[in-house]
Amino acid sequence: MRIKPLFIGLAVALAGQAHATEFIATNLYSVAKERTVADEQWVLAEQAQPFGTFQNDLFIATGTPLPLEGAYEGNLWAAGGA
């Protein structure tokens, strides 16, 4: 298939431009109320406390209930467990 190399090349080209993106996998993700996060965040955590200000997009998934008490200026995609 010739289409697979096209998609792989496109993914590599786009990944090179995604310099302000952080991918985080941790047991506890915590951002204090006083803290401001400017970069896009992709988070996979057992527990999360995103209480700060997020100026860019936040994509977050946790295994426990997820309190969303921060300030979100970009897009917010969240999934929390029970």
C-alpha positions in Angstrom: 0.0 0.0 0.0 1.4 3.4 -1.0 -1.0 5.3 1.3 0.7 4.2 4.5 4.0 6.0 3.8 2.0 9.2 3.0 0.3 9.1 6.4 3.6 8.3 8.2 5.3 11.2 6.5 2.4 13.5 7.4 2.5 12.4 11.1 6.2 13.0 11.2 5.9 16.5 9.6 3.1 17.5 12.0 5.0 16.1 15.1 7.9 18.3 14.2 5.7 21.4 14.5 4.2 20.3 17.8 6.9 21.9 19.9 4.6 23.3 22.6 3.0 20.0 23.5 3.7 18.0 26.6 2.8 14.3 27.0 2.7 13.3 30.7 2.1 9.9 32.2 2.2 9.8 36.0 0.6 8.6 39.2 -0.4 12.1 40.4 -0.7 15.2 38.2 -1.1 18.3 40.3 -1.1 22.0 39.3 -1.5 24.6 42.1 -4.1 27.4 41.8 -1.3 30.0 41.5 0.4 28.3 38.6 -0.2 29.0 34.9 0.5 26.4 32.2 1.1 27.9 28.8 1.7 24.7 26.7 -0.8 22.2 25.5 -0.9 19.2 27.9 -1.8 15.6 27.3 -2.0 13.8 30.6 -2.6 10.2 31.7 -2.7 9.9 35.5 -4.1 7.8 38.2 -5.1 10.9 40.1 -5.2 14.6 39.0 -5.7 17.9 40.6 -5.7 20.5 37.8 -6.4 23.6 39.8 -4.3 26.2 38.0 -4.8 28.3 34.9 -4.4 26.5 31.5 -3.8 28.9 28.6 -3.8 26.2 26.0 -5.6 22.9 25.4 -5.7 20.2 28.2 -6.4 16.6 27.3 -6.6 14.6 30.6 -7.7 11.1 31.6 -7.6 9.7 35.2 -8.6 6.5 37.0 -10.3 8.4 39.8 -12.9 11.2 39.9 -11.6 14.4 38.3 -12.1 17.8 39.9 -12.2 20.5 37.3 -11.7 23.6 39.4 -9.0 25.4 37.3 -9.4 28.1 34.7 -9.3 26.7 31.2 -8.7 29.2 28.4 -8.2 26.6 25.6 -10.1 23.4 24.9 -10.7 20.9 27.7 -11.1 17.1 27.0 -11.4 15.2 30.3 -12.3 11.6 31.4 -12.3 10.5 35.0 -13.0 7.1 36.5 -15.3 6.3 39.4 
